[in-house]
Amino acid sequence: GLITMSDSYIQQLFAERIGGVNYGKSTAIYKFEKIKRAKAAAKKAKPDVALIDLGVGEPDEMAFPMVVKALQTEAAKPENRGYADNGGADFKQAAARYMQNLFGVTVDADTEVLHSIGSKAALSILPGCLINPGDYVLMTVPGYPVFGTHAKYYGGLVHNLKLTAENNFLPDLKSIPADILAKAKVLVLNYPNNPTGAVATRKFFEEVVAFAKQHNLVVIQDAAYGSLHFGAEQVSILQVPGAKDVALELHSLSKSHNMTGWRIGFVAGNALLVRAYGDVKDNSDSGQFLGIQKAGAAGLDEVSIPKAIAAKYSRRMDKLVGVLAKLGFQVRKPGAGFFLYMPAPKSATGPSGTVSFDSGEAFSQWMITEHLISTVPWDDCGSFVRFSVTFVSDKGEAGEAEVIAEVERRLSAWKFSF
C-alpha cells in the first residue's frame, strides 16, 4: 500500500471497502473479464469460425411485442413523465395478480409489494435495512454475491453455505456453527438457482421458514428465475404457511419476460420488510420510469409470456443435455431456468493428444481457445462449468438444433474423462 509521488492524493482517500489506498492497483482479473478477453483473442485467431456463446447470462430475445407496444404508448403520456418514487399502483396490482395467477399466492398490493429497479438493485438496498456491524448474513456458494457485498460495506460478515450435488444443491442449514447462527440476521437464497439450475422443493422452503422462526432470521429468496419452471408446479416460498412472517421474495421481469435491460422487478412478502425496503429505497433512487412500470404491468398480466419462454428453454435443454450426455458429460436437465451446471472434465484426449484440466476455468479457457465455445467456469465449490441455453439462434427453433449440432461436431473428436 505504498503511495508514490505520482499518485494523486485521491488515491489515499478511497474507502477500505473498495480497497483503500490499493484501489485500482490489483492485477487480479474478474472471471467474466477473462472470458471476454479469451473470446476476443479466439475470434482473432480463428476469424473463419463462428463463436458459439453458451456463457451468456441473459435472454437471447427481445421483450414481447405487446410489452414494447405498451411502453411506446405509455411513454407518450404526460402523466407518466414525473418521479415514480415508490409509487405506481398499476404495477403493484399487476404484481399481486401475477403472484396469484402463477403461484397461487395472495399478497396485498398496498402493503406487501413494491417495485424494484431489477433484483440487483433490491439486493443492494436490503442490507441497508438490516445489517449492523458484526451481523452475519448466511449465503450460498456458488451464488450471486450482491447482497453479501453490500452487507460487508455496512460492516456485516458473510458465512457461506456450500451447494453440493450430494445435497441436490440445497444448503445444509444444520452445518451452520452455533456462534455464527447466534449473530446471523439474514439467510439469502436463490431458487431456481444460478448457476446450478437447482429447484427448491416446497418441503425445503417449509424447513427454511421453520428454521428462520426458530433462529429469528429474515429470509431473502431471490426468485429471478422463479417463473421459468419446466414442470407444471411453480414454486414460491410464499406458498408456505407462515412464510410472510419471515420472508421477502424477489421477482424480476428480466428473465421471465426477456426484459433484462428494462430494470424492473418487485419485492413481495412481509409487510414490515417491504416498508423498510421502501424507506431505504427512497434514499437510493426515485423509482423506475412509470412508462416501464405500466409496460411491465401489461407483461405481468400476460401469463402466457413466461410460459412460452420456459417452454423454449426446456426444449433447448433437452437438445443440449442429450448432446453433452452423449459426449460423456455428467449432466442432467435442471428443473427451471436456462443454466446447465456440471462437473468439468479432468482431461480430454483427441487429435492433438491429451490435455488435462485442473479447474473449471482451465477447461472453459480450452473450450474458447480451441473450439470457440464460450462457457462460464465455477470453481468455488469443486471444478464446475456452466453452459447456458440463451445462445442466439437466427432461425428460431430450426436454428437451435443447428447450433447444438455444431457444438457436438466441434467436440466429437474428443474423449472426456471425469
VEXKOL-615287 format. One line per field, with one value per residue (C-alpha): residue number from 1; residue in one letter; x, y, z. Coordinates in steps of 0.1 Angstrom, whole numbers, plus 2048, in hexadecimal, padded with zeros to 3 digits. Layout:
N
i (NUM, ...);
aa (a, ...);
xx (X, ...);
yy (Y, ...);
zz (Z, ...);
! end
This chain:
418
i (1, 2, 3, 4, 5, 6, 7, 8, 9, 10, 11, 12, 13, 14, 15, 16, 17, 18, 19, 20, 21, 22, 23, 24, 25, 26, 27, 28, 29, 30, 31, 32, 33, 34, 35, 36, 37, 38, 39, 40, 41, 42, 43, 44, 45, 46, 47, 48, 49, 50, 51, 52, 53, 54, 55, 56, 57, 58, 59, 60, 61, 62, 63, 64, 65, 66, 67, 68, 69, 70, 71, 72, 73, 74, 75, 76, 77, 78, 79, 80, 81, 82, 83, 84, 85, 86, 87, 88, 89, 90, 91, 92, 93, 94, 95, 96, 97, 98, 99, 100, 101, 102, 103, 104, 105, 106, 107, 108, 109, 110, 111, 112, 113, 114, 115, 116, 117, 118, 119, 120, 121, 122, 123, 124, 125, 126, 127, 128, 129, 130, 131, 132, 133, 134, 135, 136, 137, 138, 139, 140, 141, 142, 143, 144, 145, 146, 147, 148, 149, 150, 151, 152, 153, 154, 155, 156, 157, 158, 159, 160, 161, 162, 163, 164, 165, 166, 167, 168, 169, 170, 171, 172, 173, 174, 175, 176, 177, 178, 179, 180, 181, 182, 183, 184, 185, 186, 187, 188, 189, 190, 191, 192, 193, 194, 195, 196, 197, 198, 199, 200, 201, 202, 203, 204, 205, 206, 207, 208, 209, 210, 211, 212, 213, 214, 215, 216, 217, 218, 219, 220, 221, 222, 223, 224, 225, 226, 227, 228, 229, 230, 231, 232, 233, 234, 235, 236, 237, 238, 239, 240, 241, 242, 243, 244, 245, 246, 247, 248, 249, 250, 251, 252, 253, 254, 255, 256, 257, 258, 259, 260, 261, 262, 263, 264, 265, 266, 267, 268, 269, 270, 271, 272, 273, 274, 275, 276, 277, 278, 279, 280, 281, 282, 283, 284, 285, 286, 287, 288, 289, 290, 291, 292, 293, 294, 295, 296, 297, 298, 299, 300, 301, 302, 303, 304, 305, 306, 307, 308, 309, 310, 311, 312, 313, 314, 315, 316, 317, 318, 319, 320, 321, 322, 323, 324, 325, 326, 327, 328, 329, 330, 331, 332, 333, 334, 335, 336, 337, 338, 339, 340, 341, 342, 343, 344, 345, 346, 347, 348, 349, 350, 351, 352, 353, 354, 355, 356, 357, 358, 359, 360, 361, 362, 363, 364, 365, 366, 367, 368, 369, 370, 371, 372, 373, 374, 375, 376, 377, 378, 379, 380, 381, 382, 383, 384, 385, 386, 387, 388, 389, 390, 391, 392, 393, 394, 395, 396, 397, 398, 399, 400, 401, 402, 403, 404, 405, 406, 407, 408, 409, 410, 411, 412, 413, 414, 415, 416, 417, 418);
aa (g, l, i, t, m, s, d, s, y, i, q, q, l, f, a, e, r, i, g, g, v, n, y, g, k, s, t, a, i, y, k, f, e, k, i, k, r, a, k, a, a, a, k, k, a, k, p, d, v, a, l, i, d, l, g, v, g, e, p, d, e, m, a, f, p, m, v, v, k, a, l, q, t, e, a, a, k, p, e, n, r, g, y, a, d, n, g, g, a, d, f, k, q, a, a, a, r, y, m, q, n, l, f, g, v, t, v, d, a, d, t, e, v, l, h, s, i, g, s, k, a, a, l, s, i, l, p, g, c, l, i, n, p, g, d, y, v, l, m, t, v, p, g, y, p, v, f, g, t, h, a, k, y, y, g, g, l, v, h, n, l, k, l, t, a, e, n, n, f, l, p, d, l, k, s, i, p, a, d, i, l, a, k, a, k, v, l, v, l, n, y, p, n, n, p, t, g, a, v, a, t, r, k, f, f, e, e, v, v, a, f, a, k, q, h, n, l, v, v, i, q, d, a, a, y, g, s, l, h, f, g, a, e, q, v, s, i, l, q, v, p, g, a, k, d, v, a, l, e, l, h, s, l, s, k, s, h, n, m, t, g, w, r, i, g, f, v, a, g, n, a, l, l, v, r, a, y, g, d, v, k, d, n, s, d, s, g, q, f, l, g, i, q, k, a, g, a, a, g, l, d, e, v, s, i, p, k, a, i, a, a, k, y, s, r, r, m, d, k, l, v, g, v, l, a, k, l, g, f, q, v, r, k, p, g, a, g, f, f, l, y, m, p, a, p, k, s, a, t, g, p, s, g, t, v, s, f, d, s, g, e, a, f, s, q, w, m, i, t, e, h, l, i, s, t, v, p, w, d, d, c, g, s, f, v, r, f, s, v, t, f, v, s, d, k, g, e, a, g, e, a, e, v, i, a, e, v, e, r, r, l, s, a, w, k, f, s, f);
xx (800, 81C, 813, 82A, 831, 81E, 7FE, 7E3, 7D9, 7B7, 7C9, 7CB, 7A6, 795, 780, 78F, 770, 77C, 7A1, 7AC, 7CE, 7D1, 7B1, 7B7, 7D9, 7CF, 7D9, 7BF, 7A7, 782, 777, 75F, 77A, 791, 776, 771, 796, 799, 77B, 78B, 7AC, 79C, 787, 7A7, 7BA, 79E, 78A, 779, 76A, 749, 74A, 72F, 727, 71A, 725, 70B, 6F8, 6DB, 6BE, 6C6, 6A7, 695, 678, 656, 646, 628, 640, 654, 634, 627, 648, 644, 621, 628, 648, 633, 61B, 623, 617, 634, 650, 656, 668, 659, 669, 65A, 63A, 62A, 60A, 604, 625, 61F, 5FC, 609, 625, 60B, 5F6, 615, 61D, 5F9, 5F8, 61A, 620, 5FE, 60C, 5F8, 60A, 5FB, 604, 605, 61B, 62C, 63A, 651, 663, 689, 6A0, 6A8, 6B2, 6D6, 6CB, 6B5, 6D1, 6E7, 6CD, 6C1, 6E1, 6DC, 6BC, 6CA, 6F0, 703, 729, 730, 70E, 711, 701, 6FD, 702, 708, 726, 726, 70E, 707, 71C, 70B, 6F9, 719, 72E, 717, 713, 739, 738, 723, 73C, 729, 738, 730, 72E, 72E, 71A, 726, 70F, 718, 70A, 707, 6EE, 6DC, 6EC, 6D8, 6EB, 6EF, 6E0, 6EC, 710, 710, 725, 711, 725, 720, 6FB, 6F7, 705, 6F3, 6D6, 6D0, 6CF, 6D2, 6C5, 6C2, 6AB, 6A8, 6CE, 6E9, 700, 6F6, 6D3, 6C6, 6A2, 697, 67B, 65D, 66A, 68C, 67A, 665, 685, 694, 676, 676, 69C, 699, 67E, 692, 6B2, 6A2, 6AE, 6A1, 6A0, 6A7, 69E, 6AA, 691, 6A0, 69A, 67A, 662, 678, 66F, 66E, 654, 630, 635, 643, 655, 656, 661, 641, 62C, 638, 620, 631, 64B, 63F, 64A, 66E, 673, 677, 677, 688, 679, 686, 679, 69D, 69D, 678, 66E, 68E, 690, 6B4, 6BE, 69C, 6A6, 684, 67B, 66A, 66E, 650, 64A, 64D, 63D, 656, 673, 662, 65D, 682, 68D, 678, 687, 6AB, 6A2, 693, 6B6, 6C6, 6B2, 693, 681, 680, 670, 64A, 649, 65F, 64A, 62A, 63A, 646, 622, 616, 630, 628, 604, 60D, 615, 61B, 63C, 650, 640, 64C, 66F, 671, 666, 681, 69C, 68F, 690, 6B4, 6BE, 6B2, 6C7, 6E7, 6E5, 6E1, 700, 716, 70B, 715, 737, 73B, 732, 722, 704, 6DF, 6C3, 6BC, 699, 698, 6AA, 6C5, 6E4, 6F4, 70E, 725, 747, 763, 776, 799, 7A7, 79F, 7B0, 7AE, 7C0, 7DC, 7E1, 7D5, 7CE, 7C8, 7B3, 7BA, 79B, 77B, 78D, 7A8, 78D, 779, 797, 7A0, 77C, 77E, 7A2, 7A0, 77B, 76D, 752, 74E, 743, 747, 75D, 753, 76F, 763, 754, 766, 770, 74F, 745, 725, 715, 6F8, 6DC, 6D8, 6EE, 6E2, 6D0, 6C8, 6B0, 69A, 695, 6A6, 6C4, 6C6, 6CB, 6E7, 6F9, 6F8, 702, 720, 72A, 72A, 73D, 759, 75D, 757, 77C, 783, 77E, 779, 781, 774);
yy (800, 818, 83B, 846, 86A, 866, 85B, 875, 87C, 86D, 84B, 84F, 858, 838, 825, 804, 7F2, 7F7, 7F2, 812, 81F, 800, 807, 801, 7F2, 7CD, 7B9, 79D, 79A, 794, 772, 782, 79A, 77C, 76C, 78C, 78E, 769, 76D, 78B, 779, 759, 76D, 77E, 75D, 74B, 766, 74B, 738, 745, 749, 736, 748, 731, 748, 763, 76A, 77D, 776, 774, 785, 7A6, 7AD, 7A2, 7B9, 7C1, 7CD, 7E3, 7F1, 7F9, 80C, 820, 829, 831, 845, 85D, 865, 885, 875, 85C, 876, 87D, 86C, 84A, 848, 829, 82E, 81F, 80E, 7FD, 7EA, 7E0, 7D3, 7C0, 7B1, 7A5, 796, 785, 775, 768, 75C, 74C, 73F, 740, 759, 776, 796, 7B8, 7D0, 7EE, 7E0, 7C0, 7C9, 7E4, 7E8, 7E6, 7F2, 7CD, 7B4, 7BF, 7E2, 7D2, 7BC, 7DA, 7EE, 7D3, 7D0, 7F5, 7EA, 7CF, 7CE, 7DD, 7D8, 7B4, 7A6, 786, 77E, 75A, 755, 739, 731, 730, 74E, 772, 787, 7A9, 7A7, 79C, 7B7, 7D2, 7C1, 7C3, 7E8, 7ED, 7D9, 7B9, 796, 77A, 755, 740, 71F, 708, 6FB, 6D7, 6BD, 6A5, 6BD, 6C5, 6E7, 6F1, 700, 6EB, 701, 6EA, 6F1, 715, 718, 723, 742, 74F, 746, 75B, 779, 772, 789, 77F, 75F, 767, 74C, 74B, 731, 727, 72A, 73C, 72C, 708, 708, 6F7, 6FC, 6FE, 6E7, 6F3, 6DC, 6EE, 710, 703, 6F9, 71C, 72E, 719, 71E, 744, 746, 730, 746, 768, 76C, 77F, 76B, 77D, 765, 771, 762, 772, 751, 74A, 749, 734, 712, 6F5, 6E1, 6E9, 6F5, 718, 71A, 73A, 73C, 750, 731, 724, 72D, 747, 750, 774, 776, 773, 775, 78D, 77F, 792, 790, 79F, 7A2, 79F, 779, 771, 78C, 792, 7B4, 7B4, 7D8, 7E6, 7E3, 7DB, 7C2, 7C1, 7B5, 7A3, 795, 7A1, 7C4, 7D2, 7C7, 7D6, 7F7, 7F8, 7F0, 80D, 825, 81D, 81B, 83E, 84A, 836, 83D, 84F, 831, 821, 835, 831, 828, 80A, 801, 802, 7EE, 7D5, 7D3, 7CA, 7AF, 7A1, 79D, 789, 768, 757, 76B, 759, 738, 73C, 746, 729, 711, 71E, 719, 6F6, 6EC, 6F9, 6E8, 6C6, 6CA, 6D7, 6BE, 6A2, 6AC, 6B2, 691, 680, 690, 682, 6A0, 699, 6AF, 6AF, 6C7, 6E0, 6E7, 70B, 728, 729, 71D, 6FA, 6F4, 6D6, 6C9, 6D4, 6B7, 6AE, 6A9, 6A6, 68F, 698, 6A0, 6B2, 69A, 69E, 6BF, 6BF, 6D9, 6E1, 6F7, 702, 721, 70D, 6F9, 718, 72A, 70B, 70A, 72E, 72D, 70C, 709, 72C, 720, 738, 72B, 738, 726, 723, 718, 723, 702, 6E8, 6EB, 6F2, 703, 714, 712, 728, 722, 748, 745, 759, 746, 75B, 740, 73A, 716, 707, 71C, 70F, 6EC, 6F8, 70A, 6EC, 6D4, 6EB, 6E8, 6C2, 6C4, 6D9, 6C3, 6A1, 699, 69C, 682, 692, 682, 68C);
zz (800, 7F9, 7EC, 7D1, 7C7, 7A7, 7B9, 7BD, 7E1, 7D6, 7D7, 7FD, 801, 7F5, 80E, 81B, 80F, 7EB, 7F2, 803, 7F7, 7E1, 7CE, 7A8, 7AD, 7AF, 791, 798, 77B, 780, 773, 759, 74D, 747, 732, 71E, 717, 70D, 6F6, 6E5, 6E1, 6D3, 6BA, 6AD, 6AB, 699, 686, 670, 68D, 69C, 6C2, 6D4, 6F3, 70E, 72A, 726, 746, 737, 71E, 6F9, 6ED, 6EF, 706, 6F8, 6DF, 6F5, 711, 6F9, 6EB, 70E, 715, 6F5, 6FF, 723, 71B, 708, 725, 738, 759, 758, 756, 77B, 797, 79F, 7C2, 7D2, 7C0, 7A1, 7AD, 78C, 78E, 7B3, 7AB, 78C, 7A2, 7BB, 79F, 791, 7B3, 7B4, 790, 78F, 7B2, 7C3, 7DC, 7EB, 7F2, 7FB, 7DE, 7F6, 812, 807, 7E4, 7D8, 7B7, 7B3, 797, 792, 7AC, 7AD, 7BA, 7D4, 7E0, 7E4, 7F7, 80F, 824, 82D, 83E, 853, 857, 874, 879, 884, 877, 863, 842, 837, 812, 7FA, 7E4, 7C7, 7C7, 7BE, 7D5, 7D4, 7F6, 807, 7F7, 804, 826, 829, 81F, 83F, 854, 852, 84E, 836, 83E, 81F, 81C, 801, 7E6, 7DD, 7C6, 7E3, 7F3, 7D3, 7D3, 7F2, 810, 82F, 84A, 865, 85C, 869, 888, 8A7, 8AE, 88A, 88B, 8AB, 898, 877, 86C, 848, 833, 80E, 7F6, 7D0, 7C1, 7A5, 7AA, 796, 78C, 796, 788, 7A7, 7B1, 7D5, 7E0, 7F4, 810, 811, 813, 830, 842, 83A, 848, 868, 86B, 867, 882, 89A, 895, 890, 86C, 84E, 82E, 80D, 7F1, 7CF, 7B6, 797, 784, 798, 77B, 764, 773, 75A, 76E, 773, 797, 79D, 7BF, 7D5, 7F9, 7FF, 7F9, 81B, 838, 84E, 834, 835, 859, 84F, 82A, 80D, 7EA, 7CD, 7AB, 78B, 767, 759, 753, 755, 73B, 727, 737, 744, 73B, 745, 76A, 77A, 794, 7B6, 7DA, 7EA, 80D, 831, 833, 84C, 836, 818, 82A, 836, 812, 806, 81F, 816, 7F1, 7F4, 7FD, 7E1, 7C2, 7B6, 7A8, 786, 769, 76B, 746, 74D, 76C, 757, 73B, 756, 763, 740, 73F, 761, 758, 739, 74B, 72A, 727, 742, 738, 713, 71F, 736, 71B, 703, 71D, 726, 701, 6FE, 71E, 711, 6F2, 703, 720, 706, 6F3, 713, 722, 701, 704, 727, 73D, 75E, 758, 75D, 754, 770, 77C, 771, 761, 747, 758, 755, 770, 76F, 77B, 764, 754, 763, 740, 71B, 702, 6DD, 6BD, 6CE, 6EB, 70F, 720, 746, 759, 77D, 780, 770, 764, 752, 740, 738, 72A, 714, 707, 6FC, 6EE, 6DC, 6D3, 6D5, 6ED, 70A, 72D, 750, 76A, 78E, 7A5, 7C7, 7D0, 7BB, 797, 784, 764, 75A, 738, 72F, 716, 70F, 6F0, 6D2, 6B7, 697, 689, 6A7, 6B1, 692, 69A, 6BE, 6B1, 69A, 6B6, 6CC, 6B0, 6AA, 6CF, 6CA, 6AA, 6B9, 6D7, 6C8, 6C1, 6E6, 702, 724, 745, 767);
! end
